[in-house]
């Protein structure tokens, strides 16, 4: 046993601040490009600048804040190249997770969980709630990664999902009226679920690649991902 180590009984102040700042970035309360004022935030959180600075440095290391010399800290702006990079990383992570899931004995149980997320998407669509729709969309992908059982894939996915939430706030504005109907978005998730349930690994991986590429094409036209998997691409008419 290692000496001089005390049990951790509660979340540190810096961790609490970091979590709340992440949430503000995810929801857009701190929009891309926003500058973080140390004095204002310290007063708002009612803390000294020490834990606030520690929290903000955590977000710098996670890539959610950028530091500009002599200017301070800013929420990252997601340029087209960033969007492509986020979804390329997500494609790699979700392909790995999906491979583990589809080869497991629990794929029927996983598919049932994914079904619930698809139903939540449909309900949000019926209620005309694009925010709830996007949250259900992300829950679907988080559930797929969680079901992989890989702690490293889950850890890698955390920051990617925060950045994805930032992307989806922009993507919500591109879905209506651009020829990409919400029912098609829901159908894509249902097809992924069906592929998990049936154990169709190659088809599942292709569906995930196409799904990610579609999001990139809408968020950052001209920089899209292109699936390289074997077999015919799914009919997207």
RARA-V309610 format. One record per helix or strand of 2 or more residues. SS is the DSSP state (h for helix, s for strand). FROM is the first residue (numbers start at 1). TO is the last residue. If there is no record, write none. Layout:
BEGIN
ss: {SS	SS}
from: {FROM	FROM}
to: {TO	TO}
END
This chain:
BEGIN
ss: {h	s	h	h	s	s	h	h	h	h	h	h}
from: {13	35	38	49	65	72	80	107	130	151	182	201}
to: {27	36	45	61	68	75	102	126	147	175	198	219}
END
